[in-house]
Amino acid sequence: TLSYFSINVDNKVTKWLCRLYFKENKKFIVISSSNKNDTKIEFDNLDVLYTLSEQLTNRLNEIIS
């Protein structure tokens, strides 16, 4: 899409791990959730994404299980 960058599992749009939004005035990541209660985190610096590695890994394990 034009509005976000998505990381998908098994190349399926219905199995998305996270979506990254880079708008002019703000950046944020949305991490998917099995119960549709997605997590949205705003950031200024891309280094913040490294702090989310555990959360992303846990969610990936849920998706592939």
N, C-alpha and C positions, 0 to 999 in steps of 0.2 A: 504494500500500500504506500501511499505518499505521506501519510501522517505519522507512521511509526516504523521501526525496524523490529522485526520479530525473530525470536530464536525458537524454531520448531523442533520437535522430536520426530524421528522417522519420516521427515519431510511431509508431515501432515499438519495442515493449518489448525485442525481441531486439537492438536496436541502441542500447544505452545507453552514454553517454559517461562519466557518473559518477553516484554515489549519495551523498547527504548524509544522515548520521545525526545526529540531535540528541537524545541521551538525557539524562536528568537529570544524570548526573555526568560525561559526556564527549561530545565531538563529534568526528566524523571523516568524512573523505571517502574513497570508494573509486573509483579511476579504472580503467576497464576496460582489458583487454589482449587482443590477438588470440590470445595463447597461453594464455589463462586464468590467467595469473600476475598477478592484479590487485594494484594498489598501494593500500595503506591508510595514510592519514596522519591522525594525531590533531592537533587544534588547540584552542586556547582562544579565539582571537579570529578573527572572520571575515576580517580583513585578510590573514590567511595565505593565503587563497584566491587573492589577486592574485599571489602568488609562484608559483602553479601554472599561470599562464596559458600558458606555453610548453608545458608537459607536456600540458595539455588541448587546446591547438591542434594539437599533433602527433598526438595520439590521434584527434581529430576528422578530420584529414586522412586518417588510415589508414582510418577507417570509411567516409568518403564516396568513397574511391578505388576 
